[in-house]
Amino acid sequence: MIYSLTTKDMSKQLLIIGKPHSSKTVFIAQFYSRLQKRNSKLSLYKPVDDLSAITAAREALANGEEPEPTNTERSVNVILPIQFGSSR
């Protein structure tokens, strides 16, 4: 699984990669939830096109449960469009 965090002007991109079972999906699910709260200098500048790869992890975390490991044979890109600073 590869996750991509891309800045609004597309000048910076951060890839989250790692070995199987290293909590990449949990990290992205938690990071996405924090971006939605708008309590930091990072925020989403537009809605995310497809959250299906982290939906189950978000639901498990919301219920206080440990998310199931992501299938290692599954390859999905989740792109979080982030901006630094506030547009408010």
C-alpha positions in Angstrom: 0.0 0.0 0.0 1.3 3.4 -0.9 -0.1 6.7 0.4 0.6 10.1 -1.1 0.3 13.4 0.6 0.4 16.2 -2.0 0.5 19.9 -1.4 -1.9 22.3 -3.0 0.6 23.7 -5.4 1.9 20.2 -6.2 5.4 21.3 -5.3 5.8 18.8 -2.4 4.8 15.2 -2.2 5.3 12.8 0.7 5.0 9.1 0.2 4.2 6.8 3.1 5.7 3.4 2.4 6.8 0.6 4.7 6.9 -3.1 5.3 3.7 -5.1 5.7 2.1 -4.6 9.1 3.9 -1.4 9.9 0.7 0.6 10.5 0.7 2.8 7.4 -3.1 2.5 7.0 -3.6 3.4 10.7 -1.3 6.4 10.4 -3.2 7.7 7.3 -6.6 7.1 8.8 -5.6 9.0 12.0 -3.9 11.7 10.0 -7.0 12.2 7.8 -9.2 12.4 10.8 -7.0 15.1 12.3 -6.9 17.1 9.0 -10.7 17.1 9.0 -10.7 18.8 12.5 -8.8 21.8 11.1 -7.0 22.4 14.3 -3.5 22.8 12.8 -1.6 24.5 10.0 -2.3 21.5 7.7 -5.7 21.1 6.1 -7.4 19.5 3.2 -7.8 21.9 0.3 -10.5 19.8 -1.4 -12.4 16.6 -0.7 -10.5 13.3 -1.0 -11.5 11.5 -4.2 -11.5 7.9 -2.7 -11.2 6.9 0.9 -12.2 3.3 0.4 -8.7 2.0 1.3 -8.9 3.5 4.8 -12.6 3.3 5.5 -12.5 0.1 7.5 -9.5 1.3 9.5 -11.3 4.6 10.3 -14.4 2.8 11.4 -12.5 0.4 13.6 -10.5 3.2 15.2 -13.8 5.2 15.8 -15.1 2.1 17.7 -11.9 1.8 19.8 -10.9 -1.4 18.0 -7.7 -2.4 16.3 -8.0 -2.3 12.5 -7.5 -5.4 10.5 -4.2 -5.6 8.5 -4.4 -4.4 4.9 -4.1 -7.1 2.3 -0.4 -7.0 1.2 -1.3 -8.0 -2.3 -3.7 -5.0 -2.7 -2.2 -1.9 -4.3 -4.1 1.3 -3.9 -3.0 4.9 -3.9 -4.7 7.2 -1.5 -4.0 10.9 -2.2 -4.6 13.4 0.5 -4.6 17.0 -0.9 -3.1 19.0 1.9 -2.2 22.7 2.2 0.1 24.4 4.7 -1.5 27.4 6.4 -5.2 28.3 6.5 -7.4 29.4 3.7 -10.1 30.5 6.2 
